[in-house]
Amino acid sequence: MVLIRAEQDASNIGGHASEHIDELKRSNPQNVQRRHKDQFVEWFEREITKLHEEGKVNDLIYALSKGPDHWARVYNRCFINGFLFRTARKENNLSTQNSGVVVKGDDTTGNIDWYGVITKIMSLDFAMGKEVVLFQCDWYDVPTVNRNQGRGYKKDQYGIIDVETTQRRYIYDPYILGIQAEQVFYVKDVKKPNWSIVIRMKPRNLFAIPLLSDRDNEVEIDLDSLVVGVQDMNVAHTHDNITHWSRADMARVSGDAFVIEKAQADVQSRNEQSDSEIDDDDTHIDETVMLLGIHYIKNLMMNSLCRF
């Protein structure tokens, strides 16, 4: 099962969108954007099918143009973009939080970031074994462009963001592509019960290692090229007897082995309790017919990809 990396071919889709808009302008310059939104999906499928027969587009774009299967899988969690995401409902009895999500804006949206929580994770199957992951989310209210304050949003001089978790937006447009999502963590404000502080998370296995440099020449050093051998290490007192590494000014203290064993057992018990919070159910909740409408989903995906 292959996950579609749609952003790799987003520029091609954007080019076809511009071509369709130009055709609409030539035929009738009125209501171009509305007609483009209503007609682009069918036009895109016909155009890509013809180009695929001529060998001018790859299988990835062709599979996307045909639309998804009418059956979809619904999951409790998934791992994408280096983040482990989980639905909010699954976290009701957990102390961990993986349902917070943020989508970065671009120049067309004034670089506004949208914050929310995941309510459903869906996997759509396409032709040729391709797959697309969709997140259904509850979105919090954010202000318009160039504003740091709003009805449900505050940003202070230090860049700390607070959101009002009872204010909702985009109720009728809750879906995003999984590849658009990044993860955030919400910390409840003790003074304002309905407000939470937004903490951005970093992807797993991503480490910010500082570059070493020569202070005189400011030459960057490749960390992978550094070789440290034992023979280069200056170890003091190499001939000291290790049995002498003890304090002589304090009396020795004897410990009861039973106390140590009990402490180890307590630690193991706490670890087992923590592990019990992990959702081991990797299977989907159920497999059902998506009633959202394939036309709507295809429109959503095309519009999202054209914004990359």
N, C-alpha and C positions, 0 to 999 in steps of 0.2 A: 504494500500500500504506500503510495508516494504522495507526499504533501506538496501541493502546488505552491511554488515560490513565485507568486504572481507578480511581485514587484520587479522581477528580472525582465519581464516583457511588458511592463506598464507603459513604457514609451511607445511601443507598437500600438497598443490599444488607444492611447491618446491620439496617435496619428490618424487612426480610423475614425475616431470621434470627430476630429477636425474635418476630415474628408466628408463625413455625413452632413455636418453643419453647412459646409460649402455647397453641397448639392441642394440642400433645402433652401438656401439663400437664392440660388440660381432659379429654382422653380417658383418660389414665392417668398419674398423677404419678410412676410408678416408672421408673427408668433413662432419664430424659429426655435427658440429654446424649449418652448412647450412641445412643439412637434418633435424636436430631437429627443426629448425625454420619453415620449410615447412610442416613437418608431425606431429608435436606435437598436434595440435588442434584436428585433426581427431582421432589420437591415444588416446588422453585424453578423448574424448567423449565415445569411445568404452570401454575404461578401467573403467571409472566411472559408466557407465550404468551397466556393469557386476557386479561391486562391490556394487552398490546400490540395485540390485536385491538380492544380498546375505546379505544385511543389514550391510555392512561394512563402508559405508560413509553416511553422513547426507544429508538432502534434500537441504541444501544451496549449497554444492559442486555439487550435481547432477543438480540443476537448472542452475548453472554457466556453466557446461559442455555442456548443450544443446544449448547454444548460445541465443542471444536475438531475439525478434520478428523483422520482417522486417519493422515494423512501429515504429517511434520514435516521441517523443514530444520535441519541441524546446521552451525554456523558455527565458524570459527577465532577470530573476533573480532567485536565490535560496539561501536557508540558510543551510549551511553544515559546520561541524567542528567548530561550534561556530562563523562563519563569515557569513555576508550577502554579497553575490557576485552578481554583475550585469554586463551585457555585456557593452563593451565600446561604442557601437553605441547608447545605451539607455541613456548614460551620456552626449550626445552632448549638450543638453540644460540645464544641471544640474550643480549646484555648488559643489555637493558632488562627491566623487570618491570611487567606490567599485569594479572596474574591475581589479585592480592590483593583481597579483598572483605570488607566489614563490613556487617552489618545491625543497625540501631539497634533496641533494645528499647523497650517502652512501659510504661505503668503495670501492665498485666496480667502482664508478665514481670519486674517489678522493675527496669526500665530497664537490663537487661543487654545489652551489645553482643556480637554473635557474630562471630568472625573465622575466615576460611578462605581457600581458593584455588579458583578456577573450574576445573573439569575438562571441562565441556561447556556449550556455548551452543546452545539450541534455540529455534526459532521455530515457534509454533503458529498455524495459520490458522483464523479463525472466519468465520462468515457475514458477508455485506455487506462483504467486503474488510478485515475487522479482523484484527489480529495481536497476539499476546502473546509476549513473550520470557521464557524460563525459563533460569535458571542452575542447573546441577548442580555442587555444591561438596563439597570435603572440609573438614569443620569441625573446628577445634581445640577442645580442652577448655577450658571457662570455669567459674568457680566459681558457687556459688549466690548468691542475693540478699544484698547488704550484706557481701560478702567480697572482700578485695583479694588473697587468696592462694588457690591451688588446686594440684592435682596438675600441671597444665600451664599455669598462669597466675599472673603476678605483676604487681602494680602498686605503685610506690613512692610516696613522699610528694610527688613532683613530677608525678605523673600519668603517668609513663612505664610503658608496658605491655610485658611480655615474655610470649611464648607458646612452649610446647614443641611443636615441629612434628611430633613423632612420636606425640603423644596425639590421638586422634580421638573425636568424638562425633557423634551423629545419623547413623550409618551408613545407617540404613534410612529416613531422612527428609532427603535431601540437597538438595531443590529449594527455590528461592525465585523470586519474580517479579523480573524485571529492574528494575522501577521501585523495588524495595526496596533495591537495592544501592548502596553507596558504595565508594570505592576506598581501599585501604591499600597500603603498601610495607613489605616485611619486610627488615630488616637483620640479618644473621647476627651472633650474639654470638661474639667471638673466644675468650672464655674458656669458654663453654659451647656446644659445637658443635651441639647439638640445639635450642637456643633462638634466637629471633629477636626483635628489637625492632620494635614496630608504629609505623609512621609514617603518619599520616592524610594523604591527598592532597586537594587542592582541585579543584573542577571547572574545566575549561578555559574560558577567556574570562570568568572571574569574578575581579574585582579589588576588593580592599578599599581604597577611597579614603577617607582621613580627611576629615571635615567641617571646613571653616574656620569660625571663629567670632570675633565681636568680643569682646575680653577685657573691655570695660566693660559691655556690655549682653548678652553671651552670645547674640547673634542669629546663627542659622545662615545661611550664605551658600549660595545655589544655584550650584553650579559651572557649570551650563549657562548661567547668566545673566551670567557674567563676560565682559567684552569688553576685550581688551588690544590697543591700537592702536600702531603704530610711533611715532606722534606723541607718545605718552605716555611713551616710553622715554627715559631720560636716559643718553645715550651720551657718555662722556668722550673727549676728544681726537679729535673728529670730523674735524679738519682735518689730522691727522697723515698723513704719507705711509706707505702700507702697506709700502713697501720699507725703511723704517727699523725695522720690527719684527724685529730680529735682534740677537744678542749681539755686542758689539764686543770683548769681552775674551777670546774664544776663536777659534782659527784654524778656517777652514772645512775640512770633511772631504769628500772626494770618494768616491763609492760606485760599485762595479762593477755595471752593469745586469744582468749574468749572475747575480749573487748574488740580486738581487731577484726575477728571473724564476724561479730555482730554488726560492726560498722560497714564491712563489705557487703553483708546481706542487705542492709538498709539501702545502700546505694543501688544495688541490683534491683531491689523492689521498686525504687523510684524510676529507674530507667524503664522497667517493664510497664509501669503505669503510664509513662510518657509515650511509649511506643503504642499503647492501646488507643491513643488519640488519632493515630495515622489512619487515614482512609485506605484500606487495602483493597477496596472494591474497584478494580480497574475496568470492569465491564460497564456497559452502558445501562442506564436505568430501564429503558425499554426502547423498542424499535417500532416506530409508528409512522403513519402518513403525515407529512407536513401539510398543514392546512393554510400556510401563509400565502401560497400561490407561487409557482415557479417563476412566473413573469416578474413578480415583485422582487424575488431573490436575485434574479439575473440583473434587473435594473440596479439593485443595491450594489452588487459586485462590480458592475461596469462603472458606475459613478465613483465608487471607492477607488478603483484602480486608476481611473483617469486623473485622480488628484495626486498621485505619487509624483 
